[in-house]
Amino acid sequence: MSRPLLVFSGRSNASFSESVASTLGVSLGALEVVQFADGELSVEIGDNVRGGDVFVLQSTSTPGNDHLMELLIIIDALKRSSAGRITAAIPYFGYARQDRKIKPRVPITAKLISDMITTAGADRVLTMDLHAGQMMGFFDIPVDNLYALPIMVPYLKSKYGTNGVTIVSPDVGGLERARYLATRLDNAPLAVIDKRRGGPNKVDSMTVVGEVEGDICIIVDDMADTGGTLLKAAETLMKAGAKKVIACCVHAVLSGDSRKRLNESLIEEVIVTDTIAHAKGSLGDRITTLSVAPLFAEAIRRIHSDDSVSSLFR
C-alpha cells in the first residue's frame, strides 16, 4: 500500500506552494502557525499525516531566521505526528553562501543549517540551484538539487535566439552553471569575468576574459542580491563592446534598493524565478519572473513515485 501524498506550506511563499499543489492536483494540508507576542512560533498540523509521504514547501528567504525556524518547527510537528517520510522542499536555501571557512574563527553556517534540518526530522531535501553543489555533501540524507535553467532556456531561445549570443559567468565559480546554459543554446561561446572583492557585497574590479564584442551577453548566476555584481558586470561588458546585456538569476533576493538600481541600469532584462516571494508589481519593468512551480511539482511527483529526478535535466 503506497503512502498518501501530502503537501504542506510554510508562510514564506504561499502563492508558490499553491501553484505546486494545484499542478499536483492536491490541496495544501491544513497547518496553523501562531506567533506569540514575544516572537516565538507554535505550529499545529490540522490533517492526519500518519504514514504519509509529506512535503513541506518553505523558502528560507527574508526574514531568513524566522522562516528557517518555522520550517524546523513544522518538520518536528510532522515527525511527532507519525508522518511516514518528510521531505523539506526548500526552493531558496538561505545561508548557502556560508559554505566554507574563508578566514580563521568563522562558522560554516550552511553545514549547521543542514544539521538542524536533519535533526528536526527531515528524511529528504528538495531544493533549487544551491550556491555550491558541494553543499549537498553537508547532509546525511538524500538531497535533490533542481536547476532552473530548463525553464529559462525556452524563454531565452524564443526572445533572443542563439546567434550572436555569449554566455557570461560572473566569476570562475559559476562556470559550470554557465557551461550548462551555453550547451543548451546551441553551444554558445563562453566568457568569464575575473572579479576581485574588497569585502562582503563589495566588488573592487572586474575584467572580461573572452570575446564579447557585438554579442548579446547573457550573465547567468544563482542569485541577485544587492545587484552590485550584475551592475558592474554589465558596465564591464558594455565597455568591452557587448551589444546588450541580459541577466539570468535564479533567486531574486533583491536586498535594499537593488530593484531600483537594476531597473535603471545598463541591463536590458533581468530574468528571475519565483523561488522567493515578492509583492505583485514590485519588481519593475525590467525584471521578468518565470515560475519554477511546475518543475517542483514534477520533482515531488517523481520522488513520491520513486522515479528518477535527475532525468528531468537530460
N, C-alpha and C positions, 0 to 999 in steps of 0.2 A: 504494500500500500504506500503510495507516494505521499510525501509531506505536502500540505496545502501551501500555496504561495501567498505570503502576507507582506505588504509594503507599508511602512510607517515613515512619517516625515517629521524632522525637527523644524524649527522656526526660521532657519537661515534662508531658505529659498523655496517657499511653499508653492509658487507657481511652477517651478521646475519639477517638483515632486508630483504635482497634479498631472503634468504633461506625461511624465514617465508612467504613472499609474493608468492614465487614460489609454496610452499606447499599448500597455499590457492587458487592458480590458478588465482591470480590477479597481476596487475603491481603496483609497488610503485608509489604513487602520485607525481606529479611534484612539487618540492619545491626548492627554491633557497635561500641559506644562504650567505649573503655578510658580510665580516668582514672589517671594516674601519681601517684606519691607526692607530687610537688611541685604537683599540681593541674592539670597540663597534660592535654589531651584528645587522643585519637587515634581515628580512625574508619576502619572497614573495611566496604565495601559487599559483601555476600555474594551478590548476584544480578547477572546480566548486565543492564546498563542501556543498552547501546549502541543509540542511535537511539530510545530510549524516551521517552514523554511522562511525565515524572516529577513527582510532587507530594510535597513534604516538609512534614509537619504538625509544627509546633512553636510553642507559645506562648512568648513571652519574659517569662514571669512569674517570680516569686521562686523561686530566685535568678536574677534577670534577666540579670546579666552572664554567668553560666555557661551559661544556656540560649541566649543570643544567640550566644556563641562556638561552642557546639555546632552551632547552625544554620548558621553560616558555614562551619564545617569540613565539615559534611555536604554542603553545596552545592558546595564546592570539590572534594570527593571524587567527587561525581557528574559534575561538569564534566570532571574528569580521567579519568573512566571512559567518556567519549564519550556521555553522555546527550543525546538529541535536543533536548529542551526541559525546563527545570527551573522549576517553579512553587513559590515559597516560600509555603506556606499557613500563615498566622500568625493563629490565632483571636484571641489577645490580643497587641497590638503595644505592648510596653513602650517607655518613653521618649517616647510620643506627646504627653505633656503639655508637653514641652520643645520646642515647635514655633515659637517666636518669641523675639526678644530683648525682655525686659521691663525691662532696665536695661543700662548700658554694660558692656563687657568680660565678657559671658557667652556661652556657646556656644548654637547651635541644634542640640541633640543629636539631635533627630528627623531632621534633614537628614543628619547624619553617619551615623546608623544606616542610613538609606535608601541612601546612597552605598556603605556597606560591603556591604549585601546585593547590590546590583547588581554591585559589583566582584568579589564572591565567585563570581558566575556565574549568578545567578538571571535568568531571562528574563521572569518574570511574578511578580506578588504577588497573593495572595488573602488578604484579612483581614476583620475584622468591626468595625463601629462604631468607626472611628478617632475619637480625641478631637476632631479638627477635620478635616472633609472636605478642606480645602485642602491637607492634608499629602500627598494623592495627587500633587500637583504637585512634590513633592520627588524623585520617581522619574522616570527617563528610560526606564522600561519600563512596560508596561500594569499597571494596578492595578485589581482588583475589590474594592470595599468593600461587604461584605454588611451587612444590617441584621437585628437580632434581633427587632424589633417584629412582623414577620409570624408569629413563633412565639408571642409574648406576647399578641397581640390576641385569639385564640380563647380563651385561658385567662382573660383579664380579662373578656371578654364572658360566659363561662359562669359565672364566680364572682361578678362584681359588677354585671353588666348594663351598661346605658348611660344609664339615667335617674338624675338627681341626681349625675352624675359630673363632676368638673372635673379637667382635666389640668394639672399644675403643672410648670413648668420651674424648676429651682433657680437659674438665672441667665439673663441675656439671651442668652449664647452658645448655650444649649441649646434656644432657641425653635423652631428648625427641627425638631429631634427630637420635641419636644412637640407641635408642629402636625401632624406626620406621624401620631402616635398619635391625636390628637383627631379628625382627619378619618375615621379608621377605626373610631372609636367613636361613629358617628352624629353627627359634627361636635360633639363635646362642647365646652363652653366652656373657655377657656384662662386660666390665671393665671401670673404670673411672680414670682419672689422676687428683690428687689433685695438683693444680697449684697455686703457690704463686708469685704474680707480685711485682716487685720493682718500676714500673712506666710504662708509655705507651710503648708498644712494647718491654718490658723487663721482662723476666721471671727469677725469682731467684732460685726456686727449684720446683721439681716435684716428686710425689710418686704415684706408681700404686696401685689402690685399686681393687683387683680382681686377679684371677689366669690366667696367660698368658703363662706359661712355655710350650714350644714345639708347640705353636699355631702360625698360621698366623694371625697377628694383623692388623685389618683394622681401621685406625683412620678416623673418619668422622667429618667434620667441615663445617661451611658455607663459609669460605674463607681462602685462603692462601695469606698473605700479605708479611711480611718480611721473613716469613719462620721460625722465631725463635721458635715458639711453636712446630711446626712439628719436627724440628731438635732435640730439647731437648726431646720431647716425644719419638721419635724413639730411642734415646740413652737410655732413661729410660726403655723402653720396652725390648730392646735387653739385657740390664743388668739384667732384670727380667726373662730372659730365652726365649723370643719370638723367634720363628723360622725365621720369616721375618716380615717386616713392610710395609704395603701399606697405602697410604693416599687418601682419597676421599674429595676433597674440591670443592664446587660448583663454587665459584667465584675466578678466577685466578687474583687477584690484583697484586701480584708479584712485590713488590716495591724493589728498589735498586738492590743489587746483589743476590737477593733471588733465581733467576733461576739457577745461577752457584752453589750456596750453596746446593740447593736441588738435583741437578744433581750429586753432589759429596758426597752426604750424605749416611747414612745407609738405607734410604728409597728405596725400590726396584722400586716402581712406584707411581707417584702422578697423580691421576685421577681428571681432572677438566672439566668444561664445557665452551662453547663459549659465555657466557654472556658478557664477556669483550674481546675486540679485541686485538690480538697480531699478529705481523708480522709472516708470514709463515716461519716455521723452526727456530723460535727464542726461543722456549721453551726448546729445548734439548731433548735427547732420553728418559729420564725417565718420562717426563711429557706427559700424554695422554689426548687429548681433545675429549670429547663426545659432540655432538650437541643436544641442547635442543630446537632448532628452530621448529621441528615438534610438540613439546609439546605446545609451544607458539601459533603456528598456530591453533592447535586444540582448545585451550582455547579461542582464538579470534573467531573461528567459532561458538563455543558454546555460547559465550557472545552475538554475533551478532544475533543468532537464539533463544536467551532466553532459552537455555538448561542449565543443571546443569554443573558447572565446578568442583565441589567437587567430582563428581563421577569419575573423572579422576584418583583418588587415591585409589579407592576401590579395 
